[in-house]
Amino acid sequence: MYNEKVLKEFMKPQNIGSIDNATTVAEVGSPQCGDMTKLYLKIENNIITDAKFQTFGCAAAIATSSVGTRMLIGKSTDEAKKITNKDIINELGGLPPAKIHCSVMFEEVMQKALENF
């Protein structure tokens, strides 16, 4: 069902956790419905210097959060706003159609965190 890259990101995700004194934090999803992601960003001079996540969900949800946070680090806030769920799917080498919503969830939490900033 999942390709090798998705499984690798799920088995050894990067940037799990929280950031003390994060510049902005956002959360989307619902534990009652299934997947949930909380995103912490540290932003200095409009550059995302750190990104961490806490995700409750399936392998695709964790993999998209791992890849998504890496895509954010080093980007300006304007560059980050242009990252879409399709960019994350491409970076993962694809997702099963039934799991596309996981990439959408990360895009939503990212946009919400940037709006909060």
C-alpha positions as a LaTeX table, in Angstrom:
\begin{tabular}{lrrr}
\hline
Residue & $x$ (\AA) & $y$ (\AA) & $z$ (\AA) \\
\hline
Met1 & 0.00 & 0.00 & 0.00 \\
Tyr2 & 2.80 & 2.47 & 0.91 \\
Asn3 & 5.96 & 3.03 & $-1.09$ \\
Glu4 & 9.42 & 2.60 & 0.44 \\
Lys5 & 9.94 & 6.32 & 1.12 \\
Val6 & 6.64 & 6.66 & 3.01 \\
Leu7 & 7.50 & 3.60 & 5.11 \\
Lys8 & 11.00 & 4.98 & 5.83 \\
Glu9 & 9.55 & 8.33 & 6.97 \\
Phe10 & 7.02 & 6.51 & 9.14 \\
Met11 & 9.58 & 4.20 & 10.73 \\
Lys12 & 12.20 & 6.92 & 11.32 \\
Pro13 & 10.40 & 10.26 & 11.28 \\
Gln14 & 12.37 & 13.44 & 11.81 \\
Asn15 & 11.40 & 16.56 & 13.77 \\
Ile16 & 9.03 & 14.84 & 16.20 \\
Gly17 & 8.33 & 16.79 & 19.35 \\
Ser18 & 7.64 & 20.33 & 20.43 \\
Ile19 & 9.59 & 23.58 & 20.51 \\
Asp20 & 9.88 & 25.49 & 23.77 \\
Asn21 & 9.11 & 29.15 & 23.10 \\
Ala22 & 7.84 & 28.40 & 19.58 \\
Thr23 & 7.04 & 31.49 & 17.55 \\
Thr24 & 3.76 & 29.96 & 16.40 \\
Val25 & 1.80 & 26.79 & 17.07 \\
Ala26 & $-1.22$ & 25.36 & 15.28 \\
Glu27 & $-3.32$ & 22.23 & 15.54 \\
Val28 & $-5.75$ & 20.60 & 13.13 \\
Gly29 & $-7.78$ & 17.42 & 13.16 \\
Ser30 & $-9.67$ & 15.65 & 15.86 \\
Pro31 & $-8.70$ & 12.59 & 17.90 \\
Gln32 & $-12.36$ & 11.52 & 17.85 \\
Cys33 & $-12.33$ & 11.42 & 14.03 \\
Gly34 & $-8.85$ & 10.00 & 13.55 \\
Asp35 & $-5.78$ & 11.98 & 12.55 \\
Met36 & $-4.53$ & 15.05 & 14.39 \\
Thr37 & $-1.39$ & 17.17 & 13.94 \\
Lys38 & 0.15 & 19.90 & 16.04 \\
Leu39 & 2.89 & 21.97 & 14.39 \\
Tyr40 & 5.45 & 24.15 & 16.17 \\
Leu41 & 7.49 & 26.71 & 14.23 \\
Lys42 & 10.43 & 28.84 & 15.31 \\
Ile43 & 10.70 & 31.87 & 13.04 \\
Glu44 & 13.55 & 34.39 & 13.10 \\
Asn45 & 13.70 & 37.32 & 10.66 \\
Asn46 & 10.86 & 35.72 & 8.65 \\
Ile47 & 12.88 & 32.49 & 8.20 \\
Ile48 & 11.65 & 29.20 & 9.64 \\
Thr49 & 14.63 & 28.03 & 11.67 \\
Asp50 & 12.97 & 25.01 & 13.25 \\
Ala51 & 9.81 & 22.96 & 12.83 \\
Lys52 & 8.55 & 20.11 & 14.98 \\
Phe53 & 5.35 & 18.10 & 14.97 \\
Gln54 & 3.20 & 15.87 & 17.11 \\
Thr55 & 0.93 & 13.69 & 15.01 \\
Phe56 & $-1.66$ & 11.17 & 16.05 \\
Gly57 & $-2.57$ & 9.07 & 13.06 \\
Cys58 & $-1.59$ & 6.55 & 10.46 \\
Ala59 & 1.73 & 5.99 & 8.70 \\
Ala60 & 0.86 & 8.51 & 5.97 \\
Ala61 & 0.02 & 11.21 & 8.53 \\
Ile62 & 3.34 & 10.76 & 10.29 \\
Ala63 & 5.31 & 10.54 & 7.03 \\
Thr64 & 3.75 & 13.72 & 5.63 \\
Ser65 & 4.49 & 15.58 & 8.87 \\
Ser66 & 8.11 & 14.41 & 8.85 \\
Val67 & 8.67 & 15.46 & 5.23 \\
Gly68 & 6.61 & 18.63 & 5.61 \\
Thr69 & 8.66 & 19.92 & 8.54 \\
Arg70 & 11.90 & 19.32 & 6.64 \\
Met71 & 10.49 & 21.21 & 3.66 \\
Leu72 & 9.71 & 24.19 & 5.94 \\
Ile73 & 13.06 & 24.57 & 7.69 \\
Gly74 & 15.18 & 27.24 & 6.04 \\
Lys75 & 12.31 & 28.72 & 4.04 \\
Ser76 & 11.00 & 32.24 & 4.40 \\
Thr77 & 7.42 & 32.52 & 5.59 \\
Asp78 & 6.42 & 33.63 & 2.07 \\
Glu79 & 8.12 & 30.58 & 0.51 \\
Ala80 & 6.50 & 28.29 & 3.09 \\
Lys81 & 3.03 & 29.61 & 2.26 \\
Lys82 & 3.50 & 28.29 & $-1.28$ \\
Ile83 & 4.11 & 24.67 & $-0.19$ \\
Thr84 & 1.09 & 22.53 & $-1.03$ \\
Asn85 & $-0.02$ & 19.04 & $-0.19$ \\
Lys86 & 0.94 & 18.08 & $-3.76$ \\
Asp87 & 4.54 & 19.15 & $-3.05$ \\
Ile88 & 4.58 & 16.89 & 0.00 \\
Ile89 & 3.09 & 13.98 & $-1.97$ \\
Asn90 & 5.74 & 14.47 & $-4.66$ \\
Glu91 & 8.50 & 14.53 & $-2.05$ \\
Leu92 & 7.17 & 11.23 & $-0.68$ \\
Gly93 & 6.99 & 9.67 & $-4.14$ \\
Gly94 & 3.20 & 9.38 & $-3.91$ \\
Leu95 & 0.49 & 8.37 & $-1.50$ \\
Pro96 & $-2.43$ & 5.98 & $-1.92$ \\
Pro97 & $-5.59$ & 7.89 & $-2.94$ \\
Ala98 & $-7.27$ & 7.06 & 0.38 \\
Lys99 & $-4.38$ & 8.74 & 2.23 \\
Ile100 & $-4.20$ & 12.05 & 0.33 \\
His101 & $-6.13$ & 13.66 & 3.20 \\
Cys102 & $-3.02$ & 13.25 & 5.37 \\
Ser103 & $-1.04$ & 15.60 & 3.13 \\
Val104 & $-3.98$ & 18.02 & 3.12 \\
Met105 & $-3.99$ & 17.95 & 6.93 \\
Phe106 & $-0.31$ & 18.96 & 7.02 \\
Glu107 & $-0.91$ & 21.76 & 4.50 \\
Glu108 & $-3.80$ & 22.99 & 6.67 \\
Val109 & $-1.78$ & 22.98 & 9.91 \\
Met110 & 1.13 & 24.70 & 8.17 \\
Gln111 & $-1.11$ & 27.43 & 6.75 \\
Lys112 & $-2.80$ & 27.89 & 10.12 \\
Ala113 & 0.57 & 28.24 & 11.90 \\
Leu114 & 1.73 & 30.79 & 9.33 \\
Glu115 & $-1.54$ & 32.73 & 9.65 \\
Asn116 & $-1.12$ & 32.76 & 13.45 \\
Phe117 & 2.34 & 34.23 & 12.95 \\
\hline
\end{tabular}
